[in-house]
């Protein structure tokens, strides 16, 4: 087995894996009960997991971390099964489940978020909320015509003209203003990555199974702002090189900005946003 081969020099690799195509019927569930992917989603994850297996070096200690949401947990289970079939052992110390999956709330979906309230801000249309029906004018909420991913990444809600917000129902405005914003979503991923970056004494790979919103920042940096995330069932590959944590692959894109330390870049942008 790969774990029994001679150990390599200390290294760090991290894979950010977006869950497969989902039916969106499950929220937080047990690992055993997770089963929210479509048939196509299952096959996409299997294909990507095989591709990921080829990146794993002999001697790497491999862990799987996951969001507690059903679609992410099922994706994590499939990855674990594929790696085991490839004779790649998953570190299971301290785990109570046979798949070796560690569950972390911080990799979950956008907090306080509702797609049915968010989407009309992007495309316009009628909204029914708190017993009221009203129309959202996309020309005023999304004048640049951004896609949903770009609108979230650029914190479009914060840029809606105050005079128009005052015309919308107060309950609706309070709700959309309470959505977790892009900076805070990304921070939830950057904190553990910053801790992992400090590892110097072993060859270590962590596979993090999460959601679209948490892939946006890295995809955007690597692609030169051409991507706002990755497709369901795809993954990002990060490597620690010369003290930097850099992206070497984002979804199907394997050529891009592989010089920028993603953690340093995020910290710099967060500071700029506060100024």
N, C-alpha and C positions, 0 to 999 in steps of 0.2 A: 504494500500500500504506500501511497505517497508520503504519509506521515512517518514511515519507517526509513525513508531514504536520508542520506546525510544532510544535515542542516546547512542552509546557505547563510551568507552574511545577513545581519539584521536588516529587515526591510519592512515597509508598511504599504499595503494596498487597501483601498476601500472601494466598494461597489455600491452605488446608490441605485437601487432597483425599483422602478415604478411597477406597481401591481398590474396584473393582466386585465384585459377587458372584462368588465363586471356587469352584473345585473343590478347592483346597488340595492340589494334587499337586506343586507346585514350591516349592523353597526358593530359595536364591540361584542365579540363572542369568544368562546373558548377555542383553543387551537384545534381540538377534536371536532368541534362543530363548524369550523370555518369551511365554507363551500359556496362562494358567491360569484365565481368566475363563469363566464360563458364557455362553451366548448372551444371556440376560437381563442379565447383568452388563455385557456389551459395549454393549448398547443403552442401559442406564442411564447409563453413562459418556459415551456420545456425546451423550445428551440434556443432561447436566449441563455438558459441555464447550461446547455451543452457548450455554447460559445464561451460562457464564463468559465466553465471547467477547464477549458484549454488555456486560460490565462493564469491559472493557479500553479504556482511554482512548487517544486519538491521541497518539503520541509516547512512549508507555511502552516501556521496554526490558523484554522479557519473558524470563524464564528458567524452566526446569523442572528441579526437583530431585526425586530419587526414592529410596525404599528399594530395596535390591538384591533384594528378594524378587520372584518371578515375577509374582504378581498385581498388585503395585504397578507394576512395569516395564511390563506390558502396558497398564495404565491410563494410565501416562504417555505411552506411544506413541500411544494413541488420542487423548488430549488434544492432543498435538503435531499429529497429522494433521488434527483438526478445526480447530484454529487456523490451520494453513496453508491449509486450504480456505476459511477466512474472510479470507484475505489478511492474517493477523497473523503477522509474522515472529518466530521464536524465536531468541534469541541463541545462536549456535553456536560462538563463538570459544573455542578450547581444547578442543573436543569432538571425539571420534573417531567419533561415531555421527551418522547423518543426521538423527536426531530432535531433536538438541540437548539430550539428557537428561544431567544430571550425577547420578551415583549416590553416595549417602552412607550409610554404615553406621548413622549415628546416627538415621536415620529408620526403622530396621527394627523388627520385632516385639519384644514383651517378651522380655528375655533370660532364658535358663535356664528357660523356661516350658513347661509341658505341659498342654494342655487336658484330657486324660484324667485327669490327677491333680488338676487344679483344679476341674473341674466337680462331682465328688462332694462337695466341700466346700460347694457352694452348694445342691445338690438332694438330697444323700445318695445312698447306694448302695454296691454292692460295688466294691472296687478290687483289681486284681492288679498287684503291683509287687515287684521284687527277689525273685521266687520265692515270694511270699506272697499269700494272698487274705484280705481283711478287709473289714469293713463300716464305712462312715463315717456317723455319725448327724448329719444336718443340724440337728437341734434343738440340738446342742451346738457345731457349727461355724458355723452360720448362724441363730442364734435369732431374729434380726429378719426373716428371710425375704426377704433382699435378692436382687435380680436379679444375674446374673453381672457385669454392668457396674458396678452399685452396689457389689457386694462387692469388686471390684478397686479401684474408686475410693476406697473407705473402708478399704482395706488390711485386709480382714476376717481374713486369716490371722494378722495380728499380735494380733488380739483373741480368738483361740480360747483358752479356759481352759487353763492349763498342765497341770492335773491330767488333762484329757482328752487333750491331746497326748502325755502320758507313757504313755497306754494304746495309742496307735497305734504301728506299727512304726517303729523309730528311723530306718531308711533313708528311709521315706516322709516323716517329719517333716523330716529334713535336706533332702530334695529340695524340699518346698513352701516351707520357710524360705529357700531359695536363689533363689526366683523374684524377679526384679527388681520392686521395689515401685512404686507409682503416682508417688510424688514423683520418683524417679530416672528413670522413663520420661518424665515430663513435662519434667524438666530437660533431657533430650536435645533437645527441641523449643525450649525457651525460650532456650537459649544462642544458637543462630543467629538467633532472632527479635530478641534483644537487640542483636546486632551489626547486623542489618538496620535496626533502629530509628535507628541513628546516621547513616544515609545522609542527606545534605542537598543534594547537588549534582546530582541527576538524577531523572527520573521512572522509577520502577522497580517491576516486579511480579515476584514470585517465586511459582511454583506448586509446592507441596511435596506429593508423593504419598506417602502413608504408611498407617498402620493404625489400627484403632479406638481402641486404648489411648491413642494420642497426641492424639486429638481430645477426650478426655473433660473435661479441665480447662476448656478454652475453652467448650465446650458447656454445662458446668455453670454457669459464671459468667454467660454471656449469658442463659441461660434461668431464672436465679434458682433453680438447683438442680433444675430440672424435667427436665433431660436429662443423660445420662451419656456421650453420644457422638452420632455421626451415622450414618445408614444407609449401607450400601455404595453407592458411586457418587455420594454427596453431597459437598458441600464447604462450608468456612467461608470467609467473606470478612473480612479484617482491613484496616483503613485507619489510617494515621498522621494524626491530627488534633490540632492544638494541642499537639504534643509527646507525645501519648499514642498507644499502639498499641491500638486498640479493635476489637471485633467489630461488624460491621454486619449480618451474616447468618450463620446457623448451620443448615445443611441447608435445610429448608423454612420455618424460622422467621426472619422478617426484622424482628421487633420484640422488643426485649429490652434488656438492660443494655449500652448503647452509650456509656457514660461511663467505665467502669473500665478503666484501663490493665492489660492482662492480665499483663504482665511484672512490674509493681510488685505486683500482687495475688498472683502466684505467690511472689515473694520474701518477702512478708509472711507468707503462710501457711506457707512452708517454715521461716521463723524461729520461728513459733509452734509448729510441730510439734516443733522441737528443744528448746523450753523445758520 
